[in-house]
Amino acid sequence: MNVAPHPHLDLSKFPRHALLEGPTPIQHLPRLSARLAGADIYVKREDLTGLGGGGNKLRKLEFLIGEALARGADTIITVGARQSNHARLTAAAAARVGLQCELVLTRTVPRSDHDYMENGNVLLDALFGARVHDLPGSANALQFAEERANELRAQGRNVYVCPLGGSSPVGCLGYADCAAEIVAQSHALALSFDRIVVPNGSGGMHAGLVAGFVALGLDAERVAAFTVYGNRAHAHATTLDKANQTLQLINPALRVQEDAISIDEAQLGPGYGIPTDTMRSAVRLMASTEGLLLDPVYSGKAFAGLVENVTAGKYAAGQKILFVMSGGLPGLFAYRNEF
């Protein structure tokens, strides 16, 4: 990225509570790159964050928890699937700052085996002291969360409700900030990335990165996502909307264009949280060549897409590809039977 060495994105007007230990490292993957014999692959280690088992949602939670504390909240409620990484990290962050936490978890994924229902993130939710509401997959989790918040408010509690994946415009600021971090690191490493590859679930990480690059006056089209939640049309529409809402907070004079959102649905498979053979292969490849652990729901599928694009020549030899490794390690234990 041919930019000034220290791009500055001023987010100081937004309440924020530090949950990360500093920038997450960018690391080269030489053995994996050699194995694929194509593009040069790097990873942004969003899994290397200390709180609650780590993961990308902590960037969003810095701003969400910051806003909750600024509003005087004593309780935070959020929603997600049974094995939600965001729910687990919301519970951990709440424990860190002294908020009560309630999680509204839906049985969105058609699995009922013991590992999925009780291990992985769900085990950690309980350890962090969160109260879990277990709802069927057909339930409207956000509506339930708002109704529960009103019950608690009637008891005198001050409740902050956080959306799916923490992907509100405020939450997405965490990844606008990450865009500036990537640019600064790229300059320090004397690297220019041709593609930045991410998973797209609730869309907040993708939207935030795009909004950040646009705010910095840079090419946002280099961010390429693989949807793991909805089909391409749905993911594109929601991500574009979130990116523009986030950019409105940063600089209302700017706008994200439709073609700045690049989404591929080739790795979605039968649906959210449902394993695919390419995901299993990608998880094994990363683990066996670099000793790094991808999760089965998000980064496993997105990395499978990266691998297929390299082997097909879509990402050409000599190109430098940055994969944003989002964390979610506890999910591997919930999906033990798949490996």
Backbone hydrogen bonds, N-H to C=O, Kabsch-Sander energy under -0.5 kcal/mol:
donor,donor_aa,acceptor,acceptor_aa,energy
3,V,1,M,-1.7
9,L,7,P,-0.5
10,D,8,H,-0.6
11,L,9,L,-1.0
14,F,11,L,-1.8
17,H,62,E,-2.4
27,Q,25,P,-0.5
27,Q,43,V,-2.7
29,L,41,I,-2.6
33,S,29,L,-2.4
34,A,30,P,-2.4
35,R,31,R,-2.4
36,L,32,L,-2.3
37,A,33,S,-1.3
38,G,33,S,-0.9
38,G,39,A,-0.5
39,A,315,Y,-0.6
40,D,319,Q,-3.3
41,I,39,A,-0.6
42,Y,321,I,-3.0
43,V,27,Q,-2.9
44,K,323,F,-2.6
45,R,25,P,-2.7
45,R,43,V,-0.7
46,E,44,K,-2.1
46,E,325,M,-1.0
47,D,325,M,-0.5
48,L,45,R,-1.5
49,T,47,D,-1.6
53,G,50,G,-0.9
54,G,51,L,-2.2
55,G,46,E,-0.8
56,N,326,S,-2.7
58,L,55,G,-1.4
59,R,56,N,-1.5
60,K,56,N,-0.7
61,L,57,K,-2.5
62,E,58,L,-1.6
63,F,59,R,-0.7
63,F,60,K,-0.8
64,L,60,K,-2.2
65,I,61,L,-2.9
66,G,61,L,-0.5
66,G,62,E,-1.1
67,E,63,F,-2.3
68,A,64,L,-2.5
69,L,65,I,-2.9
70,A,66,G,-2.1
71,R,67,E,-1.5
72,G,69,L,-1.6
73,A,68,A,-2.6
74,D,158,N,-2.7
75,T,158,N,-1.7
76,I,100,Q,-2.7
77,I,160,Y,-2.5
78,T,102,E,-1.8
79,V,162,C,-0.6
80,G,104,V,-1.8
82,R,106,T,-1.5
84,S,81,A,-2.0
88,R,84,S,-1.6
89,L,85,N,-2.4
90,T,86,H,-2.3
91,A,87,A,-2.3
92,A,88,R,-1.9
93,A,89,L,-2.7
94,A,90,T,-2.6
95,A,91,A,-2.1
96,R,92,A,-2.2
97,V,93,A,-2.0
98,G,94,A,-1.4
99,L,94,A,-2.4
100,Q,74,D,-2.8
102,E,76,I,-2.3
103,L,131,R,-3.0
104,V,78,T,-2.8
105,L,103,L,-0.8
105,L,133,H,-2.5
106,T,80,G,-2.4
107,R,135,L,-1.9
108,T,106,T,-1.9
111,R,109,V,-2.7
117,M,113,D,-2.3
118,E,114,H,-2.5
119,N,114,H,-0.6
119,N,115,D,-1.9
122,V,119,N,-1.2
124,L,120,G,-1.3
125,D,121,N,-2.6
126,A,122,V,-1.6
127,L,123,L,-1.6
128,F,124,L,-2.3
129,G,126,A,-1.5
130,A,125,D,-2.0
131,R,101,C,-2.3
132,V,130,A,-0.6
133,H,103,L,-3.4
134,D,132,V,-0.6
135,L,105,L,-3.1
135,L,133,H,-0.7
137,G,107,R,-0.6
139,A,136,P,-1.7
141,A,139,A,-1.1
144,F,140,N,-2.2
145,A,141,A,-2.6
146,E,142,L,-2.4
147,E,143,Q,-2.4
148,R,144,F,-2.7
149,A,145,A,-2.5
150,N,146,E,-2.1
151,E,147,E,-1.9
152,L,148,R,-2.2
153,R,149,A,-2.5
154,A,150,N,-2.0
155,Q,151,E,-0.6
155,Q,152,L,-0.7
156,G,153,R,-1.9
157,R,152,L,-2.4
159,V,157,R,-0.7
160,Y,75,T,-2.6
161,V,159,V,-0.5
162,C,77,I,-3.2
162,C,160,Y,-0.5
165,G,79,V,-0.7
166,G,163,P,-2.3
167,S,164,L,-1.7
168,S,166,G,-0.9
172,C,168,S,-2.6
173,L,169,P,-0.8
173,L,170,V,-0.8
174,G,171,G,-1.7
175,Y,172,C,-1.2
176,A,172,C,-1.3
177,D,173,L,-2.5
178,C,174,G,-1.1
179,A,175,Y,-1.5
180,A,176,A,-1.4
181,E,177,D,-1.8
182,I,178,C,-2.8
183,V,179,A,-2.1
184,A,180,A,-2.3
185,Q,181,E,-2.4
186,S,182,I,-2.8
187,H,183,V,-2.2
188,A,184,A,-2.2
189,L,185,Q,-2.3
190,A,187,H,-1.0
191,L,186,S,-2.9
194,D,320,K,-2.4
195,R,320,K,-1.3
196,I,222,R,-2.6
197,V,195,R,-0.5
197,V,322,L,-2.9
198,V,224,A,-2.1
200,N,226,F,-2.3
201,G,199,P,-0.5
207,A,203,G,-2.7
208,G,204,G,-2.6
209,L,205,M,-2.3
210,V,206,H,-2.4
211,A,207,A,-2.7
212,G,208,G,-2.5
213,F,209,L,-2.6
214,V,210,V,-2.5
215,A,211,A,-2.5
216,L,212,G,-1.7
217,G,214,V,-1.5
218,L,213,F,-3.2
220,A,218,L,-0.7
222,R,219,D,-0.7
223,V,220,A,-1.7
224,A,196,I,-2.8
224,A,222,R,-0.6
225,A,262,S,-2.5
226,F,198,V,-1.9
227,T,225,A,-0.5
227,T,264,D,-2.0
228,V,200,N,-2.5
229,Y,200,N,-0.8
235,A,231,N,-2.8
236,H,232,R,-2.9
237,A,233,A,-2.2
238,T,234,H,-2.4
239,T,235,A,-2.3
240,L,236,H,-2.6
241,D,237,A,-2.1
242,K,238,T,-2.4
243,A,239,T,-2.7
244,N,240,L,-2.3
245,Q,241,D,-2.3
246,T,242,K,-2.3
247,L,243,A,-2.4
248,Q,244,N,-1.9
249,L,245,Q,-1.1
250,I,246,T,-1.4
251,N,247,L,-3.5
254,L,251,N,-2.2
260,A,257,Q,-1.9
261,I,258,E,-1.6
262,S,223,V,-0.7
262,S,260,A,-0.7
263,I,261,I,-0.6
264,D,225,A,-2.3
268,L,265,E,-1.5
271,G,268,L,-1.2
272,Y,229,Y,-0.5
274,I,271,G,-1.8
280,R,276,T,-2.1
281,S,277,D,-2.4
282,A,278,T,-2.2
283,V,279,M,-2.6
284,R,280,R,-2.3
285,L,281,S,-2.5
286,M,282,A,-2.5
287,A,283,V,-2.2
288,S,284,R,-2.7
289,T,285,L,-1.8
290,E,286,M,-2.1
291,G,286,M,-0.5
291,G,287,A,-1.2
292,L,286,M,-1.2
294,L,292,L,-0.6
300,G,295,D,-1.9
302,A,298,Y,-2.2
303,F,299,S,-2.8
304,A,300,G,-1.6
305,G,301,K,-1.6
306,L,302,A,-1.9
307,V,303,F,-2.8
308,E,304,A,-2.3
309,N,305,G,-2.2
310,V,306,L,-2.2
311,T,307,V,-2.7
312,A,308,E,-1.8
313,G,310,V,-1.3
314,K,309,N,-1.7
315,Y,309,N,-1.8
316,A,314,K,-0.8
318,G,38,G,-0.9
319,Q,316,A,-2.0
321,I,40,D,-2.8
321,I,319,Q,-0.6
322,L,195,R,-2.9
323,F,42,Y,-3.0
323,F,321,I,-0.6
324,V,197,V,-2.7
324,V,322,L,-0.6
325,M,44,K,-1.9
325,M,323,F,-1.0
326,S,324,V,-0.9
328,G,54,G,-0.6
331,G,328,G,-2.0
332,L,329,L,-2.1
333,F,329,L,-0.5
333,F,330,P,-0.9
334,A,330,P,-1.1
335,Y,331,G,-1.5
336,R,333,F,-0.9
338,E,335,Y,-2.0
339,F,336,R,-1.7
